[in-house]
């Protein structure tokens, strides 16, 4: 397909569901790392568990929240047990994602394969810094060092290092989260999606009318 025939229209977020906030982690409280995902093998959530086990004093300093259901749930719970981690909550399916996002400090997406992640867009709208795998459409949303951290897929050590970096640099984490919110406001709102779709339909109709009249 020639590039001239391809138009990309990104997914849009309803920002009314995601109030603009300033995220401040309270010193002394565990830092909350959240994941919202279908718990299937390609989502790579097991690598987040492996990463947590590599972080010093993870049970004391971090709290991990895994939102979603899927075939990997039993083995993920067993892996958490085997690693001696007591700081993981598995919430199952939830319909209150905007509220849950507001309780996170960092959003993680350790996927092995991914399109344009709706969950990452929701995290960006929630002013969260992102730690994610450098796969699929994720680099279109997350620029390494700019609004999050990109890591190689299936690399627990790199994932652990990225999470620790954001945890140990709250000003950088805050800056990334604010940048993410601006990106959604400028490029990924529902209004933006609708306008771009209308413009594309209008241009196609105009081209068709021109051909018919000729």
N, C-alpha and C positions, 0 to 999 in steps of 0.2 A: 504494500500500500504506500503510495507516495506521501511524503511528510506533509505536502501541501493540502492533502485531503483529510488530515487528522486535526481535530480540535479537542483539547482537553478541558473539561468542565469539572472542577473539583466538587466534592461533597460539601454540603453546607450545614452549619451548626446554628441552632436557634439560641442565640445568646441570652434570650430572656430566661432560659433555664439555668444559666451559669452566671450568677452575679459577679461583677468585677470585685476582686478582693486583693488585699496585700497579705502575702503569706509570711508569717513569722513563727518559726519553730521556737518553742519554749525550752530554754536551756535546762538540762536535767531530765527532760522527758524523752522517752524513746522516739526516734525518728521513724515516721511511718512510710513504708515503701508499699505502694499499691499496684496491683495488676487487675485488669478487667479483661477477661478472655474466655473463649470456649476452651475447655481443658482437654485438648486433643494433642497428639504427639508433635505436630508441626508448630505448635505455639511455644514449645521449648521451656515451659514453666519449671520443669525439673532442673534446668540449668540455673534458675534463680535460687532454688533450694540449695543446690551445690555451692553457689556463690555465697549464700548466707553462712554456710558452714565454714567458709574461708575467712570471714570477717572476724577479727578479734573482738571478743566480748559482744558478739552479735545478740545473744539472748538478753543482754542488759541494755544495749544501746539502740536496738532496732526493733521494730514491730512490722511484720509483713502481713498484708491483707490480700488474699486471693479471692477474687470475685468471679464466679462462673461455675458451670457444671460441665461434665464431659467424661469420656471413658477413662481419662488419666487420673481422675480424682482419688480413687483408692490407692494407687501406687504413689501418688504425690504425698498423701498422708503418711504412708508407710516410710517413704524416704525421709520425711521430716522427723519421724520417730527414730529411724536408724541413725540420723545425724545428730541426735540429741538436742534438737531445736525445740524450744517451747514458746517461741515468739511468732508462730504462724496462726492466722485465723483463716478458715475456709468458710466463706459466707454462703456459698451456693448461688443460685440465680437471684438477682436483685433488680427491682424496677426503679430504685431511687439512686441511680448512678450519679447525678449531679451532687446530691448530698454526700454520698460516699467520697467522691472526688475531693470535696472540701475538707475532708479529714486527712488526706494524704499530704506528705511533704515531697515525695518523689514518685513519679509514675514509671514503671518498668514494663518493657515489652520485649522479652527475650526470644522472639519468634525465629524459627528456622526458615519460614516462608511466609510472606505477607504481601497483600496488595496495598491499597491506601487505607491505613488503619483508622476506622471510625473511633476506636477507643483512644488512640493518640490525639486525634482532633479534639475529643472531649476533654482530655487532660490538658491540652494547650488552652482551650477555652477556660479551664479552671486555674490558669496561671501556674501550672506545674512544670518544673524541669523534667526532661525525659531522659531515661536511659534505655536504649533500644538496640536491637541487632541491625547491622548494616546489610539488610536484605530487601529485595522487592521494592515496594514503593515507599518504604520508610525514609530513605534519604531525601525524598521530595518534601518531607515534612520536618525532619530533624537534621540540622546542620551541626556537625561535630564541633563542640566548643562554643557554639553560638547560641543555640537554644536547648542544648542537651548534649548527651554523650552517645556516640555510636561505638558499638563493640562488635568484634567478629562473632558470628553465630556459633553456638555450642562451645563457648569459651567462658566457663565459670570464673576463672581468675580475672579476666578482663572485666567481666560484669561486676565482680566484687570491687575491683579497683575503681571503676566508674562511680559506683554507689558511694564508696568511701570518699572519693574526691568531692562530690556534691555535699555530702554530710559534713565534711570538714571545712567547706568554704561556703558558708550560708549567704554571703553577699553575692557570690557568683551564681548560686542556686536561685536566689531571688531575682537577679537580673535575667537569667534564662527564662524563668517563669513569666516575668512581665513581657519579655520579648515574644513569648508564645502567645500571650493574650493579644498583643498588637497584631501578630500575624493572622490570627483568626478574624479579628475585626476587619482587617484589610482585604483578606483573600478567601476566607472560608465561611462566610455567613450564608444563611439560607437566602437572604435577599440577593447576594452576589451570585449564587448559583442560579436563581430564577432569572435574573437579568441576563446572564451569559447564555442561558438556554434560549431565552426569547430572542436575543441578538442572533444566535446561530440559526434558529428557525426562520427568522426574518430574512437573513442573507440567503438561505437555501430557497425560500419562496421567491425572492427577487431574481435569483439566478434562473429558476425554472420559468418564471414569467417571461424573462428576457429571451430564453430559448424558444418558447412558444410563439412569441411575437415575431421572432425572426424566421 
